[in-house]
Amino acid sequence: MRKKILAGAMFLASLLFLSLAATPYSRTADAALITLRLTLVTVLSILVVRERWRSRHEPMGRAAPTRSDIGDNFLQRCRRWYRGE
């Protein structure tokens, strides 16, 4: 039930942002969305590079030692969400 409410809220928020294109605030909405997207891409890129840098000395197919921190947890959650796991 909670996921349905969250999905509905995200849908309504996206409709709100799309409707701002017909108002005088369209440039502000575009700037906000572009900033949000670039921030998300930057954060995820930093986390991916950091993880690859930490496991660069591990042979292929061998599991890396478990040194979990908040960045690893966030990246794993994003992967699971993207892959639908």
C-alpha positions in Angstrom: 0.0 0.0 0.0 2.8 2.4 0.9 4.5 1.8 -2.5 1.3 2.7 -4.3 0.9 5.9 -2.4 4.5 6.8 -3.1 4.1 6.1 -6.8 0.9 8.1 -6.9 2.6 11.1 -5.2 5.6 10.9 -7.6 3.1 10.8 -10.5 1.3 13.9 -9.2 4.5 15.7 -8.6 5.7 15.0 -12.2 2.3 16.3 -13.5 2.8 19.5 -11.4 6.3 20.0 -12.9 4.9 19.4 -16.4 2.1 21.9 -15.9 4.6 24.6 -14.9 5.7 24.7 -18.5 2.5 26.6 -19.3 3.1 29.3 -16.6 5.6 32.1 -16.3 7.6 29.9 -14.0 8.7 27.5 -16.8 12.3 28.7 -16.8 12.5 28.2 -13.0 10.9 24.8 -13.3 13.4 23.8 -16.1 16.3 25.0 -14.1 15.2 23.1 -11.0 14.7 19.9 -12.9 18.0 20.2 -14.7 19.7 20.9 -11.4 18.0 17.9 -9.8 19.0 15.6 -12.7 22.6 16.7 -12.8 22.9 16.3 -9.0 21.6 12.8 -9.2 23.9 11.8 -12.0 26.9 13.3 -10.2 26.2 11.6 -7.0 25.6 8.2 -8.6 28.7 8.6 -10.8 30.9 9.4 -7.7 29.5 6.4 -5.9 30.2 4.1 -8.9 33.7 5.4 -9.4 34.4 5.1 -5.7 33.2 1.4 -5.6 35.2 0.5 -8.7 38.3 2.3 -7.2 37.9 0.3 -4.0 37.6 -3.1 -5.8 40.2 -2.5 -8.5 42.7 -4.9 -7.1 40.2 -7.8 -6.8 40.5 -10.6 -9.4 37.5 -11.0 -11.7 34.8 -13.3 -10.2 36.0 -13.0 -6.7 33.8 -11.3 -4.2 35.1 -8.1 -2.6 35.5 -8.0 1.1 32.4 -6.6 2.8 33.3 -3.0 3.7 29.8 -1.7 3.7 29.0 2.0 4.4 26.2 4.4 3.6 27.4 5.0 0.0 27.5 1.2 -0.7 24.0 0.8 0.8 22.6 3.6 -1.3 24.2 2.3 -4.5 22.9 -1.2 -3.9 19.4 0.2 -3.3 19.6 2.1 -6.5 20.7 -1.0 -8.4 17.9 -3.1 -6.9 15.4 -0.4 -7.8 16.7 0.0 -11.4 16.7 -3.8 -12.0 13.4 -4.4 -10.2 14.7 -6.8 -7.6 
